[in-house]
Amino acid sequence: MKFQFNEKNKKLLFIIGVIALIELSGYGFFASLFRLIRSVS
């Protein structure tokens, strides 16, 4: 089965990539959530 990249898939992949970079840099939603949980407990 051959997977083809159309414009929609490229755009989706780009958005996922940007979100992943933001999360890994420590400024994303999940990073903030973990910081909040750690500061509470």
C-alpha positions in Angstrom: 0.0 0.0 0.0 1.5 3.3 -1.1 0.9 6.3 1.0 0.6 9.6 -0.9 1.2 13.0 0.5 -1.4 15.4 -0.7 -1.7 19.1 0.4 -4.0 18.2 3.4 -1.6 15.6 4.7 1.4 17.9 4.3 -0.3 20.7 6.2 -1.4 18.3 9.0 2.2 16.9 9.3 3.5 20.5 9.4 1.1 21.5 12.2 2.0 18.3 14.2 5.7 19.1 13.7 5.3 22.6 15.0 3.3 21.5 18.0 5.9 18.8 18.8 8.7 21.4 18.6 6.9 23.8 20.9 6.2 21.0 23.4 9.8 19.8 23.4 11.1 23.3 23.9 9.1 23.4 27.2 6.5 26.1 26.3 3.6 23.9 25.2 0.3 23.0 26.9 1.5 19.7 28.3 4.7 21.1 29.7 2.8 23.9 31.4 0.3 21.3 32.7 3.1 19.1 34.2 4.7 22.2 35.8 1.4 23.1 37.4 0.9 19.6 38.7 4.4 19.6 40.2 4.0 23.0 41.8 0.7 21.9 43.5 2.0 18.6 44.9 
